[in-house]
Amino acid sequence: MKEPEEGAGTPFADLVREALRPKGMTFRKWAEGAVDPETGHALSPSTVWKVAQGQPIRIERKVVRAFAAGLGLPLRKVQIAVAEEYVGLVADDPLNASTSEATVVVAHVPGLSAEDMPKVGELLKRFASGEGPAPDETPRGS
């Protein structure tokens, strides 16, 4: 198994920098469209600047939702980028287990592949076949 790299990449900051790329786009102008649809929380231009510069900010649900709105991206995509950049977790489907009926998201350290997660693969196969217990029936500590 490969040792995970610390601080590999800035996926959240990269999303914000890409959104700021069009000529004439300013932090202030971009922040105007970054409003959490649930709470009405609006991002300040300085918060947008900090993220674009790769500086840490206080992560709250309303802030992530506001960034998703400003970016015009699904909330889940922004949450995944935030988790990778701020917590060091990658959230994806390394086992290609998602279907049109269900999306599988596995949170893991960067650098892991499906071969590094055989138990996760076995668990997903058992659930898909109906052989395994429902997720809330899984014994603790196993």
Buried (B, 14 or more C-beta within 10 A) or exposed (E): EEEBEEEBEBBBBBBBBEBBEEEEEEBEEBBEBBBBEEEEBBBEBEBBBBBBEBEEBEBEEBBBBBBBBBBEBEBEBBBBBBBBBEEBBBBBEBBEBEEEEEEBEBEBBBEBEBEEBEEBBEBBEEBEEEEBEEEEEEEEEE
